[in-house]
């Protein structure tokens, strides 16, 4: 289980790093575009680049968000439930989340096949949409696998990686 967690954390880190590159791309493109607009020469294709970089930014960081417990959760009754019930709820939530992300990966992958078939691209600079759809699919699969591993760890050892500090990971 420890080896699987180490591999999962490596994939999550890679995914987050790519999300960071998406964020940096957003930052640079918006900065150049705003400065260019001030001088009457906006960056051509900036909307296309920022839209596609947003896909990388959001879904690249999704697995890290789950790893650190950043997804929204309502814990109004958590203190009133026994630990076993809370663990069952956490395992069930992780598995439902995994199903959602696997479903998202499948749907976007199917959409990417259509984008390839129809040669779909962005409006101005004609970036192929399928590249970003395939990236989203991969990020969604990584997030789904991380959620399955979290559910397995909760079931087998009771370890919740979301409640560990960064030095414990």
C-alpha positions in Angstrom: 0.0 0.0 0.0 2.9 2.3 0.8 4.4 1.8 -2.7 1.0 2.6 -4.3 0.7 5.8 -2.2 4.2 6.8 -3.2 3.4 6.3 -6.9 0.0 8.0 -6.6 1.7 11.0 -4.9 4.2 11.2 -7.7 1.4 11.2 -10.3 -0.5 13.8 -8.2 2.6 16.0 -8.1 3.1 15.7 -11.8 -0.5 16.6 -12.4 -0.3 19.6 -10.1 3.0 20.7 -11.8 1.3 20.7 -15.2 -1.6 22.6 -13.6 1.0 25.1 -12.3 2.3 25.5 -15.9 -1.3 26.2 -17.0 -1.6 28.9 -14.3 1.7 30.5 -15.4 0.6 30.4 -19.0 -2.7 32.2 -17.9 -0.7 34.8 -16.1 1.7 35.6 -18.9 -0.9 35.6 -21.6 -3.3 37.9 -19.6 -0.4 40.2 -18.7 0.8 40.5 -22.3 -2.7 40.9 -23.6 -3.6 43.7 -21.0 -0.4 45.6 -21.7 -0.9 45.1 -25.5 -4.5 46.5 -25.2 -3.1 49.5 -23.4 -1.0 50.2 -26.5 -3.8 49.3 -29.0 -2.3 45.9 -29.9 -4.0 43.1 -27.9 -2.4 39.6 -28.1 -4.0 37.7 -31.0 -5.5 34.4 -29.8 -5.2 35.2 -26.1 -8.8 34.0 -25.5 -8.0 30.6 -27.2 -4.9 30.1 -25.1 -6.4 31.2 -21.8 -9.4 28.9 -22.4 -7.3 25.9 -23.0 -4.8 26.7 -20.3 -7.8 26.9 -17.9 -8.6 23.2 -18.6 -5.0 22.3 -17.7 -5.1 24.6 -14.6 -8.3 23.3 -13.2 -8.1 19.6 -13.9 -4.3 19.4 -13.3 -4.8 20.6 -9.8 -7.9 18.5 -9.1 -6.1 15.4 -7.7 -4.0 17.6 -5.4 -7.1 19.3 -4.2 -8.5 15.9 -3.2 -5.2 14.7 -1.7 -5.2 17.7 0.6 -8.9 17.5 1.5 -9.7 20.7 -0.4 -13.1 19.5 -1.9 -16.2 20.9 -0.2 -17.5 18.7 2.6 -20.2 19.2 5.1 -19.4 17.9 8.5 -22.3 19.2 10.6 -23.0 15.8 12.1 -19.5 14.3 12.0 -18.9 14.9 15.7 -22.2 13.1 16.5 -21.5 10.0 14.5 -19.3 7.1 15.6 -15.9 6.8 14.0 -16.9 3.7 12.0 -19.8 5.5 10.4 -17.7 8.5 9.5 -15.2 6.1 7.9 -17.9 4.4 5.9 -19.2 7.8 4.8 -15.6 8.9 3.8 -15.1 5.7 1.8 -18.4 6.0 0.1 -17.8 9.6 -0.8 -14.3 8.7 -2.2 -15.8 5.9 -4.3 -18.7 8.1 -5.6 -16.1 10.8 -6.5 -14.0 8.2 -8.3 -17.0 7.1 -10.3 -17.8 10.7 -11.2 -14.2 11.4 -12.4 -14.0 8.1 -14.3 -17.3 9.0 -16.0 -16.0 12.5 -16.8 -12.9 11.0 -18.3 -14.8 8.6 -20.4 -17.3 11.3 -21.7 -14.5 13.7 -22.5 -12.4 11.0 -24.2 -15.4 10.2 -26.4 -15.8 13.9 -27.1 -12.1 14.1 -28.0 -12.6 11.3 -30.6 -15.3 13.4 -32.2 -13.1 16.4 -32.1 -10.4 14.5 -34.0 -12.9 13.1 -36.5 -14.3 16.6 -37.2 -10.9 18.3 -36.9 -12.2 20.8 -34.3 -10.0 23.6 -33.1 -10.1 26.9 -31.2 -11.5 29.9 -33.0 -8.5 32.1 -33.7 -5.3 30.2 -33.6 -6.7 26.8 -34.3 -5.3 24.8 -31.4 -6.6 21.3 -31.7 -9.3 20.8 -29.1 -8.7 17.1 -28.8 -5.2 17.7 -27.2 -6.8 19.4 -24.3 -9.7 17.0 -24.1 -7.3 14.1 -23.8 -5.3 15.9 -21.2 -8.5 16.5 -19.2 -9.3 12.8 -19.5 -5.9 11.8 -18.1 -6.2 14.3 -15.2 -9.6 13.0 -14.4 -8.4 9.4 -14.4 -5.5 10.3 -12.1 -8.0 12.0 -9.7 -10.3 9.0 -9.9 -7.4 6.6 -9.1 -6.3 8.7 -6.2 -9.8 8.6 -4.8 -10.0 4.8 -5.1 -6.6 4.6 -3.4 -7.9 6.9 -0.6 -11.0 4.7 -0.2 -8.8 1.6 0.0 -6.5 3.2 2.6 -9.4 4.2 4.7 -10.9 0.7 4.4 -7.8 -1.3 5.1 -5.8 0.9 7.6 -8.1 3.7 8.5 -5.4 6.2 7.3 -6.9 9.4 5.8 -4.3 11.1 3.7 -6.3 14.3 3.7 -5.8 14.8 7.4 -2.0 14.4 7.3 0.3 17.4 7.3 2.6 18.0 4.3 5.5 16.5 6.2 3.6 13.3 6.8 2.9 12.7 3.1 
